Amino acid sequence: LDQKIIIESLAMDLKRFAIGLHRGSFKMADRFKEEAVKRTGELETCSNNEYIHKLILSLKQVLRSTGDRVAEDALMFSTLFQNFALKNF
């Protein structure tokens, strides 16, 4: 149950991060990026699911990058984590 909450929270943080970037509200985006990084760390320690770990590795790359596609990638990961939570819990 804890894991489900963390995954769903991560999905929402990523969605808000993407929206902030898209709107040009970089302060908001930075805040939710920090939250996403924190949740990613929490998820890494509590999950032993291979798919989740692959997603986390890819997500970390996205969160470190500063390209034009960061908002779209964050939104995609938000959807992937949300779908995982819906399907598996």
C-alpha positions as CSV (number, residue, x, y, z in Angstrom):
1,L,0.0,0.0,0.0
2,D,2.8,2.4,0.8
3,Q,4.4,1.7,-2.5
4,K,1.2,2.5,-4.3
5,I,1.0,5.9,-2.6
6,I,4.6,6.7,-3.5
7,I,4.1,5.7,-7.2
8,E,0.9,7.7,-7.5
9,S,2.5,10.7,-5.8
10,L,5.5,10.5,-8.1
11,A,3.1,10.4,-11.1
12,M,1.4,13.6,-9.9
13,D,4.7,15.3,-9.1
14,L,5.9,14.5,-12.6
15,K,2.7,15.8,-14.2
16,R,2.9,19.1,-12.2
17,F,6.6,19.4,-13.2
18,A,5.7,19.0,-16.9
19,I,2.9,21.5,-16.6
20,G,5.1,24.0,-14.9
21,L,7.7,23.7,-17.6
22,H,5.1,23.9,-20.3
23,R,3.7,27.1,-18.8
24,G,7.1,28.6,-18.2
25,S,6.6,28.6,-14.5
26,F,10.1,27.4,-13.7
27,K,9.9,28.0,-9.9
28,M,6.9,25.7,-9.7
29,A,8.6,23.2,-12.0
30,D,11.7,23.1,-9.8
31,R,9.6,22.5,-6.7
32,F,7.9,19.5,-8.2
33,K,11.1,18.2,-9.7
34,E,12.6,18.2,-6.2
35,E,9.5,16.3,-5.0
36,A,9.9,13.8,-7.8
37,V,13.5,13.2,-7.1
38,K,12.6,12.6,-3.4
39,R,9.9,10.2,-4.3
40,T,12.2,8.4,-6.8
41,G,14.6,7.8,-3.9
42,E,11.8,6.4,-1.7
43,L,10.6,4.2,-4.5
44,E,14.1,2.8,-5.2
45,T,14.4,1.6,-1.6
46,C,11.0,0.0,-1.2
47,S,10.4,-1.6,-4.6
48,N,11.9,-4.8,-5.9
49,N,10.0,-4.7,-9.2
50,E,12.2,-4.9,-12.3
51,Y,10.0,-2.7,-14.4
52,I,9.9,0.1,-11.8
53,H,13.7,0.0,-11.5
54,K,14.0,0.4,-15.3
55,L,11.6,3.3,-15.3
56,I,13.5,4.9,-12.4
57,L,16.8,4.7,-14.3
58,S,15.3,6.3,-17.4
59,L,13.5,8.9,-15.3
60,K,16.7,9.9,-13.6
61,Q,18.3,10.7,-17.0
62,V,15.3,12.9,-17.9
63,L,15.4,14.7,-14.6
64,R,19.1,15.5,-15.1
65,S,18.6,16.8,-18.6
66,T,17.7,20.3,-19.7
67,G,16.5,19.7,-23.3
68,D,13.4,20.7,-25.1
69,R,11.7,17.3,-24.5
70,V,12.0,17.3,-20.7
71,A,8.3,18.3,-20.2
72,E,7.0,15.7,-22.7
73,D,9.2,13.0,-21.2
74,A,8.1,13.8,-17.6
75,L,4.5,13.6,-18.7
76,M,5.1,10.3,-20.4
77,F,6.7,8.9,-17.2
78,S,3.9,10.3,-15.2
79,T,1.5,8.2,-17.3
80,L,3.6,5.1,-17.1
81,F,3.8,5.2,-13.3
82,Q,0.1,6.0,-13.0
83,N,-0.8,3.0,-15.3
84,F,1.5,0.8,-13.2
85,A,-0.2,1.8,-10.0
86,L,-3.7,1.2,-11.5
87,K,-2.8,-2.2,-13.0
88,N,-0.8,-3.6,-10.0
89,F,-2.5,-2.4,-6.9
